[in-house]
Amino acid sequence: MLHEKKSIQDNIDDDVYASVDLSVSLPKYKFPGEEQDPRRAYSVVHDELMLDGNSRQNLATFCQTWAEPEVHKLMDECMDKNMIDKDEYPQTAEIEARCVHMLADLWNSPAAVNTMGCSTIGSSEAAMLSGMAMKWRWREKRRAAGKSVDKPNMICGPVQVCWHKFARYWDIELREIPMEQDRLIMTPEEVLKRCDENTIGVVPTLGVTFTCQYEPVKAVADALDVLEQETGLDIPMHVDGASGGFLAPFCSPNLVWDFRIPRVKSINSSGHKFGLAPLGVGWVIWREKEDLPEDLVFHVNYLGGDMLDFALNFSRPGGSIVSQYYNFLRLGRDGYRKIHTACYETAEFIANEIEKLGPFEIIYNGQMDAGIPALCWKLIDGTESDFNLYDFADRLSTRGWQIPAYSMPANRQDLVIQRILVRHGVSRDLGGLLVEDMKRSLEYFRLHPGNTQMTATEATGFHH
């Protein structure tokens, strides 16, 4: 009988939610005084995380939300590997170096053996490193000519906030080309209007954040070649390939945007976007060793060895880098091409279905040579409607879909669009379910006319 009672008590103890500890709230903003059983602490944290959105339904993010079981295993095995400890983890450092050379090869570097590059926490850090190299090269050239280095500027199209941060942090005038009417990306003509002797570089984006389109890298480079012939101004280029850097080589190999263009001195990309690696890893590759100023490279005496360091971060985990290498070996060019082609086809399928719904005009439909596997749309001009895109995004969220509605930057703040990223894991079936929920949302607005339309401020949760 006593043994039976003990078994019942054991069963109660095994049920973590029967614990008295979980019948009261734990402190959230003050450091707790007592320790907790690990299962109970885990349950508290685990339950709070359920209130987050479902990442697979987050069609706003560029980042990967699905990974193979082998990737999960490698992430576990590398949890304690610090990428900065290259003497302690020499094979992880070797894997990082291999990835750099593989990317130099993928992006057609003329000096794959002599190339320089590194991993970063993400593409934002990679962009800032490349921006610093542009400023340093420009400054060296100006000083050698006995000229002022007081007013550097950089030219770009509509860019993600990391470039605004770079310009502010490193005291650069950002000459961002504003959108005008139907022109939503950089053009060669607009670039040339802004070039002068203080321009440290031109930065086209291969997959603009707002509309997901590729900017015309080759056309801009050709225009800068003509400018140099006419004026002597030799302005380098950096390509922000945060998304397109892992797409164009596989799906649009004839698109010339990379180191095949001599004026392109560096490229950054996000491994955790269409590189298919888990968060967070980015990459920056310089065309040749000479394109990374020596003054930016630190020789660190760390744990008994001389280590080259030219990243902004120091300690960081190695799992994402190892997983990136796994994907390179596992997929190869053919595997990446198959995965991304399926994403493009799904994007075009969703775009076609949305266009059939009636009130929407597709701005970009996921065309393979024009941008990344994504789509964006607006309400058709001149149509009267009881809802706007902020309302539509809010309604879709009731089924878990996270599809942002947002206004364009200058000078098209009047244009509000919605955008979907089709990543690995967004299947045709999932796209079909989304379209059916869109139909239900439109029917809801038809049956409930006259509701007050949301503003961008009210829709902050969907304003990306």
Summary of the structure (lengths in Angstrom):
residues: 464
radius of gyration: 25.3
end to end distance: 62.9
largest distance: 99.1
contacts: 1492
relative contact order: 0.13
helix: 42%
strand: 16%
